[in-house]
Amino acid sequence: MFDWNDMRYFLELQRSGRLLTAAKRLNTTHSTVARHIEHIEQHLGTALFVQHAQGYQLTPAGQALLKHAEAMENVALLAQEEITQAITPLGKIRLGVTEGIGIMFLTSRLRGLFERYPGLEVELVAVPRFVSILNREAEISVHLDRPHADLLITRKLTDYRLALYASRDYLDKAPALNHRDDLANHFWIGYVDDLLFSEELLFINHFCRNPTVTFRSTSVIAQQQAARAGLGIAVLPNYMASQDPELVRVLPEESVQRSYWISTRRELHKSVRLRVVWDFLLELCREEQGVLLAD
């Protein structure tokens, strides 16, 4: 019978798709990961992965093993959670967020969470992409699109509004901007189209059919800085830009509304440390609707 410890290596390779990435996440070597995979395959008498140019992919036997490996992992996590909470209440929770709401909204508002729960430790993973709950990159994740995986519990976190912003210096030198039709005569700041992680980020075409985009970035914070530097007009969340003294709102009657969704794995939803963060975020966004939906 194979060693159940081998399942950690199996799951990590399935999630990362590459031996080097799996090894880095497990703090070991790629040869060690390969050895554990070979150990399982020898005992089962079948291959679990096929190597392609884009990485390792599961065979039908690997797919069959996956659900059992995940069930084992879930039992281990729940046991760890129960013991940890009995010894040291609360503890560490990792929150994955897109960088706009993570850096420009949540970080400055988390003090109340720590005052309420002094035994809590939060790791905020704020990046210009989605942080995967299913791949264990975080325990709570905030998305622009609503996840539909059966393994997840998901709720709407909040709606938020975006509008058009530019620097005063840019507007003083640019063509007149009095009506929506005038937007076609201006320079725009936007996302890198082929690196978009969500179609919810396709904001510009909502305002201008054929925009002249002169600066692109995967980072909404970089876009804000570009607007401050006078490179053009940017579509920014009002919670980021409305109080920025270097930016002017353009055509105040124009805006677009989007949503954030919060999710976690079903087996973690009863966790005390997770629920205090989960409930705090929902409560915070309810209280800050005036900022998030500022018109």
LUMFI-663225 format. One record per atom (N, C-alpha, C, CB): x, y, z. Coordinates in steps of 0.1 Angstrom, whole numbers, padded with zeros to 4 digits, always signed. Glycine has a CB too. Example, Ala and Ser with C-alpha at 12.3 -4.5 7.8 and 13.67 -1.06 7.14 Angstrom:
2
+0132-0057+0078 +0123-0045+0078 +0132-0033+0078 +0113-0045+0090 +0128-0022+0071 +0137-0011+0071 +0129+0000+0079 +0141-0006+0057 
This chain:
295
+0008-0012+0000 +0000+0000+0000 +0009+0012+0000 -0010+0000+0012 +0005+0023-0008 +0013+0035-0008 +0012+0043+0005 +0010+0043-0020 +0022+0052+0007 +0022+0060+0018 +0012+0072+0016 +0036+0066+0021 +0003+0074+0026 -0007+0085+0024 +0000+0098+0024 -0017+0084+0036 +0012+0100+0029 +0019+0112+0028 +0022+0116+0014 +0032+0111+0036 +0022+0106+0005 +0025+0109-0009 +0014+0118-0015 +0026+0096-0017 +0002+0118-0009 -0009+0125-0015 -0006+0141-0015 -0022+0123-0006 +0002+0145-0006 +0005+0160-0006 +0012+0163-0019 +0014+0163+0006 +0021+0154-0023 +0029+0157-0035 +0020+0155-0048 +0041+0147-0036 +0011+0145-0047 +0002+0144-0058 -0007+0156-0060 -0007+0131-0056 -0013+0161-0049 -0022+0172-0050 -0015+0185-0054 -0028+0175-0036 -0003+0187-0050 +0005+0199-0053 +0009+0199-0068 +0017+0201-0045 +0013+0187-0073 +0016+0187-0087 +0003+0189-0096 +0023+0173-0091 -0008+0183-0091 -0020+0185-0099 -0024+0200-0099 -0032+0177-0093 -0022+0207-0088 -0026+0221-0088 -0016+0230-0095 -0027+0225-0073 -0004+0227-0094 +0006+0236-0101 +0009+0233-0115 +0019+0236-0093 +0008+0220-0118 +0011+0215-0132 +0025+0213-0135 +0005+0225-0141 +0034+0217-0126 +0049+0216-0129 +0057+0212-0117 +0054+0230-0134 +0067+0203-0120 +0074+0198-0109 +0082+0208-0101 +0084+0187-0114 +0088+0218-0108 +0096+0228-0101 +0087+0237-0092 +0103+0237-0111 +0075+0240-0097 +0065+0249-0090 +0060+0241-0078 +0053+0253-0098 +0057+0228-0080 +0052+0220-0068 +0063+0219-0058 +0048+0206-0073 +0075+0217-0062 +0087+0216-0053 +0088+0228-0045 +0099+0212-0060 +0088+0240-0051 +0089+0253-0044 +0079+0254-0034 +0089+0264-0054 +0066+0251-0037 +0055+0253-0028 +0056+0243-0016 +0042+0251-0035 +0063+0232-0018 +0064+0222-0008 +0078+0223-0001 +0062+0208-0013 +0086+0233-0005 +0099+0235+0001 +0108+0223+0000 +0097+0239+0015 +0108+0217-0012 +0116+0205-0014 +0122+0206-0029 +0108+0192-0013 +0127+0195-0034 +0133+0195-0047 +0123+0188-0057 +0146+0187-0047 +0125+0191-0070 +0116+0185-0080 +0118+0170-0081 +0119+0191-0094 +0130+0165-0078 +0133+0151-0078 +0125+0144-0067 +0148+0148-0077 +0124+0151-0055 +0116+0145-0044 +0101+0144-0048 +0117+0153-0032 +0096+0154-0054 +0082+0154-0059 +0080+0142-0069 +0078+0167-0065 +0089+0141-0078 +0088+0130-0088 +0089+0117-0082 +0099+0132-0099 +0097+0115-0072 +0099+0102-0065 +0086+0098-0058 +0110+0103-0055 +0079+0108-0051 +0067+0105-0045 +0056+0101-0055 +0062+0117-0036 +0055+0108-0066 +0045+0104-0076 +0048+0090-0081 +0046+0115-0088 +0061+0087-0084 +0064+0074-0089 +0061+0063-0079 +0079+0073-0092 +0062+0067-0066 +0059+0057-0055 +0044+0053-0056 +0062+0063-0042 +0035+0063-0057 +0021+0061-0058 +0018+0052-0071 +0013+0074-0058 +0024+0056-0082 +0021+0050-0095 +0025+0035-0094 +0028+0057-0106 +0036+0032-0088 +0041+0019-0087 +0032+0010-0079 +0055+0018-0081 +0026+0015-0068 +0017+0008-0059 +0004+0006-0066 +0016+0014-0046 -0001+0016-0073 -0014+0015-0080 -0013+0008-0094 -0020+0029-0082 -0001+0007-0099 +0001+0000-0112 -0004+0008-0124 -0005-0013-0111 -0004+0021-0123 -0009+0029-0134 -0004+0043-0133 -0025+0030-0134 -0003+0050-0145 +0002+0063-0145 -0009+0073-0141 +0007+0067-0160 -0005+0083-0133 -0014+0093-0128 -0013+0106-0136 -0011+0096-0113 -0002+0109-0142 +0000+0121-0150 +0006+0118-0163 +0010+0131-0142 +0002+0127-0173 +0008+0128-0186 +0015+0141-0187 -0002+0125-0197 +0027+0142-0192 +0035+0154-0193 +0032+0160-0207 +0050+0153-0190 +0027+0173-0207 +0026+0180-0220 +0034+0192-0220 +0011+0184-0222 +0035+0200-0230 +0042+0212-0231 +0038+0222-0221 +0041+0218-0245 +0025+0222-0218 +0020+0232-0208 +0020+0227-0194 +0006+0235-0212 +0026+0215-0192 +0027+0210-0178 +0021+0196-0176 +0020+0219-0168 +0020+0191-0164 +0015+0178-0161 +0000+0178-0160 +0021+0173-0147 -0006+0169-0166 -0021+0167-0166 -0025+0153-0161 -0027+0171-0180 -0036+0153-0154 -0041+0140-0149 -0045+0130-0160 -0052+0142-0139 -0042+0118-0158 -0048+0107-0166 -0062+0104-0160 -0038+0094-0166 -0069+0095-0166 -0082+0091-0160 -0080+0085-0146 -0089+0081-0169 -0070+0077-0144 -0067+0072-0131 -0064+0083-0121 -0055+0062-0132 -0056+0093-0126 -0054+0104-0117 -0066+0112-0113 -0044+0114-0124 -0075+0113-0123 -0088+0120-0120 -0096+0112-0110 -0096+0121-0133 -0096+0099-0110 -0103+0091-0101 -0097+0092-0087 -0103+0076-0105 -0083+0093-0086 -0077+0094-0073 -0079+0108-0067 -0062+0091-0075 -0080+0118-0076 -0081+0132-0071 -0091+0134-0060 -0083+0141-0083 -0104+0129-0063 -0114+0132-0053 -0112+0126-0040 -0128+0127-0059 -0105+0114-0040 -0102+0108-0027 -0090+0115-0020 -0098+0093-0029 -0081+0120-0027 -0070+0127-0022 -0075+0141-0015 -0059+0130-0032 -0084+0147-0022 -0089+0160-0017 -0098+0157-0004 -0098+0167-0028 -0105+0146-0004 -0113+0143+0008 -0104+0140+0020 -0122+0130+0005 -0093+0133+0017 -0083+0131+0028 -0077+0144+0033 -0072+0122+0023 -0074+0153+0024 -0068+0166+0028 -0078+0174+0036 -0064+0174+0015 -0091+0173+0032 -0101+0181+0039 -0103+0176+0053 -0115+0179+0032 -0102+0162+0055 -0103+0157+0069 -0091+0161+0077 -0104+0141+0068 -0079+0161+0071 -0067+0166+0078 -0068+0181+0082 -0055+0164+0070 -0074+0189+0073 -0075+0203+0076 -0085+0206+0087 -0079+0211+0064 -0096+0198+0087 -0106+0200+0098 -0101+0196+0111 -0119+0192+0094 -0093+0185+0111 -0087+0180+0124 -0077+0190+0129 -0080+0166+0122 -0069+0196+0120 -0059+0206+0124 -0067+0218+0130 -0051+0210+0112 -0077+0222+0123 -0085+0234+0127 -0091+0232+0141 -0096+0237+0117 -0097+0220+0144 -0103+0218+0157 -0092+0218+0168 -0110+0204+0156 -0081+0211+0165 -0071+0211+0175 -0065+0225+0178 -0060+0201+0171 -0062+0232+0167 -0056+0245+0168 -0065+0255+0176 -0053+0251+0154 -0078+0254+0173 -0087+0263+0180 -0089+0259+0195 -0101+0263+0174 -0087+0247+0198 -0087+0242+0212 -0075+0247+0220 -0089+0227+0213 -0064+0248+0213 -0051+0252+0220 -0049+0267+0220 -0039+0245+0214 -0050+0273+0208 -0048+0287+0206 -0059+0293+0197 -0034+0290+0199 -0069+0299+0203 -0080+0304+0196 -0076+0313+0185 -0090+0311+0205 -0083+0313+0174 -0081+0321+0162 -0067+0316+0156 -0080+0336+0165 -0058+0325+0152 -0046+0321+0145 -0046+0328+0131 -0046+0306+0143 -0039+0321+0121 -0036+0327+0109 -0047+0325+0098 -0023+0322+0103 -0051+0335+0090 -0060+0333+0079 -0054+0341+0067 -0074+0339+0083 -0055+0334+0056 -0049+0341+0043 -0061+0345+0035 -0040+0331+0035 -0061+0358+0031 -0071+0365+0024 -0066+0369+0010 -0077+0377+0031 -0071+0363-0001 -0067+0367-0014 -0076+0377-0020 -0066+0354-0023 -0071+0388-0025 -0079+0398-0031 -0072+0404-0043 -0081+0410-0020 -0080+0410-0052 -0075+0418-0063 -0069+0430-0057 -0085+0421-0074 -0059+0436-0063 -0051+0446-0056 -0058+0459-0054 -0039+0449-0064 -0068+0463-0062 -0075+0475-0060 -0082+0475-0046 -0085+0477-0071 -0091+0466-0044 -0099+0466-0032 -0090+0462-0020 -0111+0457-0032 -0080+0453-0023 -0071+0449-0012 -0062+0459-0007 -0063+0437-0017 -0056+0467-0016 -0046+0477-0011 -0053+0490-0009 -0035+0479-0022 -0062+0494-0017 -0067+0508-0017 -0080+0509-0008 -0070+0513-0030 -0085+0498-0004 -0098+0499+0004 -0096+0491+0017 -0109+0493-0004 -0093+0478+0017 -0094+0470+0029 -0082+0472+0039 -0093+0455+0025 -0070+0474+0034 -0059+0474+0043 -0060+0485+0053 -0046+0477+0035 -0065+0497+0049 -0066+0508+0059 -0078+0507+0068 -0067+0521+0051 -0086+0497+0066 -0098+0495+0074 -0098+0482+0082 -0110+0495+0065 -0087+0476+0083 -0086+0463+0091 -0083+0464+0106 -0076+0454+0085 -0080+0476+0110 -0077+0478+0124 -0088+0473+0134 -0074+0493+0127 -0100+0476+0130 -0111+0471+0139 -0112+0456+0140 -0124+0476+0133 -0107+0449+0130 -0107+0434+0130 -0097+0430+0141 -0104+0428+0116 -0086+0435+0141 -0076+0431+0151 -0079+0436+0165 -0062+0436+0147 -0085+0447+0166 -0090+0452+0179 -0100+0442+0185 -0095+0466+0179 -0109+0437+0177 -0119+0428+0181 -0114+0414+0184 -0130+0428+0170 -0104+0410+0176 -0099+0396+0177 -0083+0397+0178 -0103+0387+0165 -0078+0399+0190 -0063+0401+0191 -0055+0389+0189 -0060+0406+0205 -0061+0377+0188 -0054+0365+0185 -0053+0361+0171 -0060+0353+0192 -0058+0371+0162 -0059+0368+0148 -0047+0373+0141 -0071+0374+0142 -0043+0366+0130 -0032+0370+0121 -0037+0369+0107 -0019+0361+0123 -0036+0380+0099 -0041+0380+0085 -0029+0381+0076 -0051+0391+0083 -0029+0372+0066 -0020+0374+0054 -0028+0378+0042 -0013+0360+0051 -0025+0390+0037 -0033+0396+0026 -0025+0394+0013 -0036+0411+0029 -0030+0386+0004 -0024+0384-0008 -0031+0392-0019 -0025+0368-0013 -0025+0404-0022 -0032+0414-0030 -0024+0415-0043 -0033+0428-0023 -0030+0409-0054 -0023+0408-0067 -0033+0411-0078 -0017+0394-0069 -0028+0415-0090 -0036+0418-0101 -0041+0406-0109 -0029+0427-0111 -0047+0396-0101 -0053+0384-0107 -0061+0378-0096 -0042+0374-0112 -0068+0367-0099 -0076+0360-0089 -0067+0351-0081 -0087+0352-0096 -0069+0350-0068 -0062+0341-0060 -0071+0329-0058 -0058+0347-0046 -0065+0317-0061 -0073+0305-0061 -0076+0298-0048 -0067+0294-0070 -0088+0297-0044 -0092+0289-0032 -0090+0274-0035 -0107+0292-0029 -0094+0270-0046 -0093+0255-0049 -0079+0250-0049 -0100+0252-0063 -0069+0259-0053 -0055+0255-0052 -0048+0258-0039 -0048+0261-0064 -0056+0262-0029 -0051+0265-0016 -0042+0277-0015 -0044+0253-0010 -0043+0286-0025 -0035+0298-0024 -0040+0308-0013 -0035+0306-0037 -0052+0306-0009 -0058+0314+0002 -0070+0306+0007 -0062+0328-0003 -0075+0311+0019 -0087+0304+0025 -0099+0312+0023 -0084+0303+0040 -0098+0325+0020 -0109+0334+0016 -0104+0342+0004 -0114+0344+0027 -0112+0343-0006 -0108+0350-0018 -0119+0360-0023 -0105+0340-0030 -0115+0371-0027 -0125+0381-0033 -0123+0382-0048 -0122+0395-0026 -0134+0380-0055 -0134+0379-0070 -0142+0390-0076 -0139+0365-0075 -0139+0393-0089 -0147+0401-0097 -0159+0394-0104 -0139+0409-0108 -0156+0381-0107 -0167+0372-0112 -0171+0363-0102 -0161+0364-0125 -0184+0359-0102 -0189+0349-0092 -0184+0335-0095 -0205+0350-0092 -0177+0329-0086 -0173+0315-0088 -0185+0306-0087 -0162+0311-0078 -0184+0295-0095 -0196+0285-0095 -0191+0271-0091 -0202+0285-0108 -0179+0269-0086 -0175+0256-0082 -0183+0250-0071 -0160+0256-0079 -0186+0237-0072 -0194+0231-0061 -0187+0231-0048 -0198+0217-0065 -0174+0231-0048 -0166+0230-0036 -0166+0243-0028 -0152+0226-0039 -0172+0254-0034 -0171+0267-0028 -0184+0272-0022 -0165+0277-0038 -0183+0280-0012 -0194+0288-0007 -0191+0302-0011 -0197+0287+0009 -0201+0309-0018 -0199+0322-0023 -0210+0331-0020 -0197+0321-0039 -0207+0344-0017 -0217+0354-0014 -0212+0367-0021 -0219+0357+0001 -0222+0375-0025 -0218+0389-0030 -0212+0397-0018 -0230+0396-0036 -0200+0402-0020 -0194+0410-0010 -0200+0425-0010 -0179+0411-0011 -0200+0430-0022 -0206+0444-0024 -0206+0448-0038 -0197+0454-0016 -0214+0457-0042 -0214+0464-0055 -0204+0476-0053 -0228+0469-0060 -0198+0480-0064 -0190+0492-0063 -0191+0500-0076 -0175+0489-0060 -0188+0512-0076 -0189+0521-0088 -0176+0526-0093 -0199+0532-0086 -0174+0527-0106 -0162+0532-0112 -0166+0544-0121 -0155+0521-0121 -0157+0553-0123 -0159+0565-0131 -0147+0569-0138 -0165+0577-0122 -0147+0580-0145 -0136+0585-0153 -0128+0596-0146 -0142+0591-0167 -0115+0594-0146 -0106+0603-0139 -0094+0607-0148 -0102+0597-0126 -0090+0619-0146 -0078+0624-0153 -0071+0635-0144 -0081+0630-0167 -0059+0639-0147 -0053+0649-0140 -0057+0663-0145 -0037+0648-0140 -0056+0673-0137 -0059+0687-0141 -0050+0691-0152 -0059+0696-0129 -0037+0687-0151 -0028+0691-0161 -0031+0685-0175 -0013+0686-0157 -0036+0672-0175 -0040+0666-0188 -0052+0673-0194 -0043+0651-0186 -0062+0676-0185 -0074+0682-0190 -0072+0696-0195 -0084+0683-0179 -0062+0703-0189 -0059+0717-0194 -0053+0717-0208 -0050+0724-0184 -0046+0706-0212 -0039+0706-0225 -0047+0698-0235 -0025+0700-0223 -0056+0690-0231 -0063+0681-0240 -0075+0688-0247 -0068+0669-0232 -0081+0682-0257 -0093+0688-0264 -0104+0689-0254 -0097+0679-0275 -0114+0698-0257 -0125+0700-0249 -0133+0687-0245 -0135+0710-0255 -0138+0686-0233 -0145+0674-0229 -0157+0678-0221 -0135+0665-0220 -0168+0679-0229 -0181+0683-0223 -0192+0673-0225 -0185+0696-0230 -0190+0664-0234 -0200+0654-0237 -0194+0640-0239 -0209+0658-0249 -0202+0630-0238 -0197+0616-0240 -0190+0614-0254 -0208+0606-0239 -0195+0621-0264 -0189+0619-0278 -0175+0625-0278 -0198+0627-0288 -0172+0634-0269 -0158+0640-0269 -0148+0630-0264 -0158+0652-0260 -0151+0619-0258 -0142+0610-0253 -0133+0603-0264 -0149+0599-0245 -0139+0603-0276 -0131+0597-0287 -0119+0605-0291 -0140+0595-0299 -0118+0618-0286 -0107+0627-0290 -0096+0626-0279 -0112+0641-0291 -0097+0617-0269 -0088+0617-0258 -0079+0605-0258 -0095+0619-0245 -0068+0606-0250 -0060+0594-0247 -0065+0587-0235 -0045+0599-0245 -0064+0573-0236 -0069+0565-0225 -0059+0556-0218 -0080+0556-0231 -0062+0553-0206 -0053+0544-0198 -0061+0531-0195 -0048+0551-0185 -0056+0519-0198 -0064+0507-0196 -0056+0495-0192 -0072+0505-0208 -0063+0483-0193 -0056+0471-0190 -0050+0465-0203 -0067+0461-0185 -0040+0455-0201 -0034+0448-0212 -0044+0437-0216 -0020+0442-0207 -0050+0439-0228 -0061+0430-0232 -0058+0415-0231 -0065+0434-0246 -0047+0411-0236 -0045+0396-0236 -0040+0391-0222 -0034+0393-0246 -0039+0399-0212 -0036+0395-0199 -0048+0397-0189 -0023+0401-0194 -0059+0401-0194 -0071+0403-0185 -0074+0390-0178 -0083+0408-0193 -0077+0391-0165 -0081+0379-0158 -0096+0379-0156 -0074+0379-0144 -0103+0389-0161 -0118+0389-0160 -0123+0398-0170 -0122+0393-0146 -0134+0394-0177 -0140+0403-0186 -0147+0415-0179 -0151+0395-0195 -0149+0414-0166 -0155+0425-0159 -0146+0437-0159 -0157+0420-0144 -0133+0435-0164 -0124+0447-0164 -0124+0454-0178 -0110+0442-0162 -0133+0450-0186 -0135+0457-0199 -0143+0469-0198 -0141+0447-0210 -0138+0479-0191 -0145+0491-0188 -0146+0502-0199 -0139+0498-0176 -0135+0503-0206 -0133+0515-0215 -0144+0515-0226 -0119+0515-0221 -0146+0504-0232 -0156+0503-0243 -0170+0506-0238 -0156+0490-0249 -0173+0506-0225 -0186+0511-0220 -0187+0526-0223 -0187+0507-0205 -0176+0533-0223 -0177+0548-0224 -0173+0552-0238 -0168+0554-0214 -0164+0545-0245 -0160+0550-0258 -0158+0538-0267 -0146+0557-0256 -0164+0539-0279 -0164+0528-0288 -0151+0525-0294 -0174+0531-0299 -0143+0535-0298 -0130+0533-0304 -0120+0542-0297 -0130+0537-0319 -0116+0538-0285 -0107+0546-0276 -0092+0545-0282 -0107+0541-0262 -0085+0555-0280 -0071+0556-0283 -0063+0553-0269 -0066+0569-0289 -0060+0540-0267 -0053+0536-0255 -0038+0538-0256 -0058+0522-0250 -0032+0547-0249 -0018+0549-0251 -0009+0543-0240 -0015+0564-0251 -0016+0539-0229 -0009+0533-0217 -0017+0522-0212 -0005+0543-0206 -0011+0510-0210 -0018+0498-0205 -0010+0492-0194 -0021+0488-0216 -0017+0487-0184 -0010+0480-0173 -0020+0469-0167 -0006+0490-0162 -0014+0458-0162 -0022+0448-0155 -0026+0453-0141 -0014+0435-0154 -0020+0464-0137 -0022+0469-0123 -0031+0482-0124 -0009+0473-0117 -0042+0481-0116 -0051+0493-0115 -0044+0504-0107 -0064+0489-0108 -0035+0501-0098 -0027+0511-0091 -0018+0518-0101 -0020+0505-0079 -0012+0511-0110 -0003+0517-0120 -0012+0526-0129 +0004+0506-0128 -0024+0522-0132 -0033+0530-0140 -0036+0543-0133 -0046+0523-0144 -0038+0542-0120 -0041+0554-0112 -0029+0564-0113 -0045+0551-0098 -0017+0558-0111 -0005+0567-0111 -0003+0573-0125 +0007+0558-0107 -0006+0565-0136 -0005+0571-0149 -0015+0582-0151 -0008+0560-0160 -0027+0581-0146 -0036+0592-0147 -0031+0604-0139 -0050+0588-0141 -0026+0602-0128 -0020+0613-0120 -0009+0620-0127 -0015+0608-0106 -0001+0612-0135 +0010+0618-0143 +0006+0625-0156 +0020+0607-0146 -0007+0624-0159 -0012+0631-0170 -0012+0624-0183 -0005+0644-0172 -0012+0610-0183 -0011+0603-0195 -0024+0601-0202 -0005+0589-0192 -0035+0604-0195 -0048+0602-0202 -0059+0600-0192 -0048+0591-0211 -0070+0595-0197 -0082+0592-0188 -0082+0578-0184 -0095+0596-0196 -0085+0575-0171 -0086+0562-0166 -0099+0559-0160 -0075+0559-0156 -0104+0546-0161 -0116+0542-0154 -0112+0536-0141 -0124+0532-0163 -0115+0543-0130 -0110+0538-0117 -0122+0537-0107 -0100+0548-0112 -0121+0528-0098 -0131+0527-0087 -0131+0540-0079 -0128+0515-0077 -0143+0544-0076 -0145+0557-0069 -0138+0556-0055 -0159+0560-0067 -0138+0544-0049 -0132+0543-0036 -0116+0546-0037 -0134+0529-0030 -0111+0544-0049 -0096+0547-0050 -0094+0562-0054 -0091+0538-0061 -0102+0567-0063 -0099+0580-0069 -0106+0592-0065 -0101+0578-0084 -0118+0590-0058 -0126+0602-0055 -0120+0611-0045 -0140+0597-0050 -0111+0606-0037 -0104+0615-0027 -0090+0618-0031 -0105+0608-0013 -0086+0614-0043 -0072+0617-0047 -0071+0631-0052 -0068+0607-0059 -0063+0640-0045 -0063+0654-0048 -0056+0657-0062 -0055+0661-0038 -0049+0647-0068 -0043+0648-0081 -0052+0645-0092 -0030+0640-0081 -0064+0640-0089 -0073+0636-0100 -0086+0644-0100 -0076+0621-0099 -0091+0645-0112 -0104+0652-0114 -0114+0643-0120 -0102+0665-0123 -0126+0642-0115 -0136+0633-0122 -0141+0640-0134 -0148+0631-0112 -0141+0632-0145 -0145+0636-0158 -0159+0632-0161 -0135+0631-0169 -0167+0641-0167 -0181+0638-0170 -0188+0631-0158 -0182+0629-0183 -0191+0638-0147 -0196+0631-0135 -0209+0623-0136 -0199+0642-0125 -0216+0626-0147 -0228+0618-0149 -0225+0604-0155 -0238+0625-0159 -0213+0601-0159 -0209+0588-0164 -0203+0579-0154 -0199+0590-0176 -0208+0567-0152 -0202+0557-0143 -0206+0543-0147 -0206+0560-0128 -0200+0533-0141 -0204+0519-0143 -0203+0512-0130 -0194+0513-0154 -0212+0502-0128 -0212+0495-0115 -0208+0481-0118 -0227+0496-0109 -0200+0476-0108 -0196+0462-0109 -0197+0456-0094 -0181+0461-0114 -0194+0443-0093 -0195+0436-0080 -0183+0429-0076 -0207+0427-0080 -0181+0427-0063 -0171+0418-0057 -0178+0407-0051 -0162+0426-0047 -0172+0395-0052 -0178+0382-0046 -0167+0376-0037 -0181+0372-0057 -0172+0371-0026 -0163+0365-0016 -0166+0350-0015 -0165+0372-0002 -0155+0342-0014 -0158+0328-0014 -0147+0320-0006 -0157+0322-0029 -0151+0308-0002 -0142+0299+0006 -0146+0285+0003 -0143+0303+0021 -0138+0276+0007 -0141+0262+0005 -0152+0258+0015 -0129+0252+0006 -0161+0249+0012 -0172+0245+0020 -0167+0239+0034 -0181+0235+0013 -0157+0231+0034 -0152+0225+0046 -0146+0235+0056 -0143+0214+0043 -0142+0247+0051 -0136+0257+0059 -0146+0267+0065 -0125+0264+0052 -0158+0267+0060 -0167+0278+0063 -0171+0278+0078 -0180+0277+0055 -0170+0266+0085 -0173+0266+0099 -0162+0270+0108 -0178+0252+0102 -0150+0272+0102 -0138+0276+0109 -0140+0289+0117 -0126+0276+0100 -0137+0289+0130 -0139+0302+0137 -0130+0313+0132 -0135+0299+0152 -0118+0310+0129 -0109+0321+0124 -0113+0326+0111 -0094+0316+0124 -0118+0317+0102 -0123+0321+0089 -0136+0330+0091 -0125+0309+0080 -0145+0325+0099 -0158+0332+0100 -0156+0346+0106 -0167+0324+0109 -0147+0348+0115 -0146+0362+0120 -0141+0372+0109 -0136+0362+0132 -0132+0367+0100 -0128+0375+0089 -0139+0377+0079 -0115+0370+0083 -0145+0366+0076 -0156+0366+0066 -0167+0376+0070 -0162+0351+0064 -0172+0374+0083 -0182+0383+0088 -0178+0398+0088 -0187+0378+0101 -0165+0400+0092 -0160+0414+0093 -0161+0420+0079 -0146+0414+0099 -0156+0413+0069 -0156+0419+0056 -0170+0422+0051 -0149+0409+0046 -0179+0414+0053 -0193+0416+0049 -0199+0429+0056 -0202+0404+0051 -0196+0429+0069 -0201+0440+0078 -0194+0453+0073 -0198+0438+0092 -0181+0453+0071 -0174+0465+0066 -0179+0470+0053 -0159+0461+0065 -0182+0462+0044 -0187+0466+0031 -0201+0472+0032 -0186+0455+0020 -0209+0466+0041 -0222+0472+0043 -0221+0486+0049 -0231+0463+0053 -0212+0488+0058 -0210+0501+0065 -0204+0511+0055 -0202+0500+0077 -0197+0507+0045 -0189+0516+0036 -0196+0517+0023 -0175+0511+0035 -0209+0515+0022 -0216+0516+0009 -0215+0530+0003 -0230+0512+0011 -0214+0540+0012 -0213+0554+0007 -0200+0556+0000 -0214+0563+0019 -0190+0549+0004 -0177+0550-0003 -0176+0541-0016 -0165+0546+0006 -0181+0529-0015 -0180+0520-0026 -0190+0523-0037 -0183+0506-0020 -0201+0529-0034 -0211+0533-0044 -0212+0548-0046 -0225+0527-0040 -0202+0555-0042 -0202+0570-0044 -0205+0573-0058 -0189+0576-0039 -0214+0582-0060 -0218+0586-0074 -0211+0599-0078 -0233+0588-0075 
